[in-house]
Amino acid sequence: GVRAAIGYLGSIGTTNLRTDSHCRHSLEIAFKKITAWEMELSEYFLDRIEKMKKVTLYGISDRSRLNERTPTFGITLDGMNSMDVARKLADFGIFTWSGHFYAQDVVKEYNLESQGGLVRIGFLHYNTKEEIDRLISALRHIVNLG
């Protein structure tokens, strides 16, 4: 399993993994590509989510500080329970999480317990901008129904 995972990640960097030194180089390139793509996805998501009324975004949104965060975002929709939002997104084939994610103090600090915490949305190197567009479209639909 580990060999397969290394091979997969290395293939993102290059396609030739014949030697250990080449493998290391491929992994270094892969992680740079992954980081760059995930930052691009984060910017793309932020550009769209911040324009949405009735959606509150939590965490770092400053584009110059994206290197300080992962491409995982916490949001709430005004007047809606986060678990209900996650369920409605699932109806669109978009799978997110809801709750406190072991950050109970943060949820408490923002007074989000009564609405089920946050909706957690995460992107990885295999996600696309088209998937973000689908997410934003689904959120718009949910906000208009909600």
C-alpha positions in Angstrom: 0.0 0.0 0.0 2.8 2.4 0.9 4.6 1.7 -2.4 1.4 2.3 -4.3 0.8 5.6 -2.5 4.3 6.8 -3.2 4.0 5.7 -6.8 0.7 7.6 -7.2 2.1 10.7 -5.7 5.3 10.4 -7.6 3.4 10.1 -10.9 2.0 13.5 -10.3 5.5 14.8 -10.4 6.8 12.7 -13.3 6.0 9.4 -14.8 9.4 7.7 -14.4 10.2 6.4 -10.9 13.2 4.1 -11.7 15.6 5.2 -9.0 15.3 6.4 -5.4 16.8 9.8 -6.2 14.4 10.2 -9.1 11.5 9.1 -6.8 12.4 11.7 -4.3 12.6 14.4 -7.0 9.2 13.2 -8.4 7.7 13.5 -4.9 9.1 17.0 -4.4 7.6 18.1 -7.8 4.3 16.4 -7.0 3.9 18.2 -3.6 4.7 21.5 -5.3 2.1 20.8 -8.0 -0.5 19.7 -5.4 0.1 22.8 -3.2 -0.2 25.1 -6.2 -3.4 23.5 -7.4 -5.0 23.4 -4.0 -4.2 27.1 -3.5 -5.7 27.9 -6.9 -8.9 25.9 -5.9 -9.0 27.8 -2.6 -8.8 31.2 -4.4 -11.5 30.1 -6.8 -13.8 28.9 -4.0 -13.2 32.1 -2.0 -13.9 34.3 -5.0 -17.3 32.7 -5.3 -18.3 32.0 -1.7 -17.6 35.5 -0.5 -20.1 36.9 -3.0 -22.9 34.8 -1.6 -25.3 36.5 0.7 -26.5 34.5 3.7 -23.3 32.5 3.8 -20.6 33.1 6.5 -17.1 31.9 6.0 -14.9 31.1 9.0 -11.1 31.1 9.0 -8.4 32.7 6.9 -9.7 34.2 3.7 -6.9 36.6 2.9 -5.4 35.5 -0.4 -1.9 36.4 0.7 -2.2 34.0 3.7 -3.6 31.0 1.9 -0.3 29.2 2.6 -1.2 29.3 6.3 -4.2 27.1 5.8 -5.4 23.9 4.2 -8.0 23.9 1.4 -10.7 23.0 4.0 -13.4 25.6 4.8 -16.0 26.1 7.4 -19.2 27.9 6.5 -22.7 28.5 7.9 -25.9 29.5 6.1 -28.0 32.0 7.8 -30.8 30.5 9.8 -30.0 26.9 8.8 -28.8 23.9 10.8 -25.4 22.8 9.5 -26.4 19.2 9.4 -29.4 20.0 7.3 -27.2 21.9 4.9 -24.8 19.0 4.6 -27.8 16.6 4.0 -29.2 19.0 1.3 -25.7 19.1 -0.4 -25.7 15.3 -0.4 -28.9 15.4 -2.3 -26.9 17.2 -5.0 -24.2 14.6 -4.8 -21.9 16.9 -2.9 -20.5 15.4 0.3 -19.5 17.6 3.2 -19.5 17.3 6.9 -21.2 19.1 9.7 -20.5 19.6 13.4 -17.6 20.8 15.5 -14.7 18.6 14.2 -13.1 18.4 17.6 -12.9 22.2 17.7 -15.7 22.5 20.3 -14.2 25.7 21.7 -14.2 27.4 18.3 -17.9 26.4 17.7 -18.7 27.7 21.2 -16.8 30.9 20.7 -18.8 31.7 17.6 -22.0 30.6 19.3 -22.7 28.0 16.6 -23.8 25.1 18.8 -27.5 25.7 18.3 -27.2 25.5 14.6 -25.1 22.3 14.6 -21.7 23.8 14.2 -20.1 24.4 10.8 -20.4 22.9 7.4 -17.0 21.6 6.5 -16.0 21.7 2.8 -12.6 20.3 1.7 -10.7 20.3 -1.6 -7.8 18.1 -2.6 -5.5 17.9 -5.6 -8.0 15.8 -7.6 -10.9 18.2 -7.3 -11.8 20.6 -10.1 -13.1 24.1 -10.6 -16.2 22.6 -12.1 -16.9 20.8 -8.9 -16.6 24.1 -7.0 -19.1 25.6 -9.5 -21.5 22.7 -8.8 -21.1 23.3 -5.0 -21.8 27.0 -5.4 -24.8 26.4 -7.5 -26.1 23.9 -4.9 -25.5 26.4 -2.1 -27.4 29.1 -4.0 -30.3 26.7 -4.4 -30.3 25.8 -0.7 -30.1 29.4 0.4 -33.1 30.3 -1.9 -35.1 27.5 -0.4 -34.0 28.0 3.1 
